[in-house]
Amino acid sequence: MFYRETGQFKQGYAADSAVFPILQDRYGLAIIMAIAFVAIPLFGNEFLLASVMVPFLILSLGAIGLNILVGYTGLLSLGTAGFMGVGAYAAYKLSTLFPQVNILVWILCSGFFAAGIGVIFGLPSLRIKGFYLAVATLAAQFFLQWCFVRIAWLYNYNPSGAIEVPGRTLFGIAITGPMATPVTRYYVVLGVVAVMTLIASNIVHGRIGRTWMAVRDMDIAAQLMGIRLLPAKLLAFAVSSFYCGVAGALMVFLWLGAAEPSAFDIKLSFLLLFMVIIGGLGSLIGSFMGAALIHILPIFIRGLPESLGLPIAAATVEHLTFLIVGALIIFFLIVEPHGLARLWQITKQKLRVWPFPY
């Protein structure tokens, strides 16, 4: 009864092809933005901002980058963490070589370095696909991680082998380093993620996105229709790696504060892939849902016994967390193999005709 499109007339092509054609969807988006930009910074504590929301947003941005490649173009990749590492190390080198330039400029520019590396390792995608392409990107992951360890120039010959984030300011406010407050870092990450999500939405709903989806559904048919496969696939690798590179730079500069090469190992690549699969392939909102299920839900489960006053040992809580999260992942994939985003879409379709079945 509250989710209807009765009386909402579309008077043009732009209104008919809008991303949120129903007024209630736009209201819901406005409420989410108000909560993210006002309520959470105003009422959230330091733990919520620094340990929950900032990592959630950064992982969501990385999942969006991977979803562009896997969900929209149908190219399986296991080198996401390596491309995130390229962005992180590029931002670190640029910030140390040109300290007078604003750090946000280098965080965004680091994505172009990751995009270039992604294009190089995306060249085999014209000849191979599926698990063979996954092996090729897995080789990229191991090669890039080897570079992060062996090429000392990347971390300025630091004896520890780690990259340490320098303190930088924006309009006199510290945004990186130990002097940056969790609220400031949260607003910076939220702003970058919101803008890049909007750009990704425009890309996937436009001509480029339709080209990627045609390649995903059947590349031979797409080629017969006049789509050039190599530029389309390389563009997907470039855009995906750009998003992953920016996510990697945000991860080091605004979340971790310092990082070793192990921060960009294969575990992170699989973690992001699981987020995309569970959230929903070919869905931007699914990237956020998958990140919430993988990152936020375990934190909530770990803190639940203590908040209820239950005398459960920490080790037992950790084991229960793995069991519950694993069971929920299996449950959601059985109920809806296309992910949480598809489950949410079905729910909205049923609400539009409720109380009637169809």
ABEGO torsion letter per residue (X at the ends): XABBABGBBBABAAAAABABABAAAAAAAAAAAAAAAAAAAAABBAAAAAAAAAAAAAAAAAAAAAAAAAAAAGBBBAAAAAAAAAAAAAAAAAAAABAABBAAAAAAAAAAAAAAAAAAAAAAAAABBEAAAAAAAAAAAAAAAAAAAABAAAAGGBAAGBBBBBBBBBGGBBABEAABBAAAAAAAAAAAAAAAAAAAAAAAABAAAAAAAAAAABAAAAAAAGBBAAAAAAAAAAAAAAAAAAAAAAAAAAAAGBBBAAAABAAAAAAAAAAAAAAEBGBAAAAAAAAAAAAAAAAAAAAAAAAAGBBBBAAAAAAAAAAAAAAAAAAAAAABAAEAAAAAAAAAAAAAAOABAX
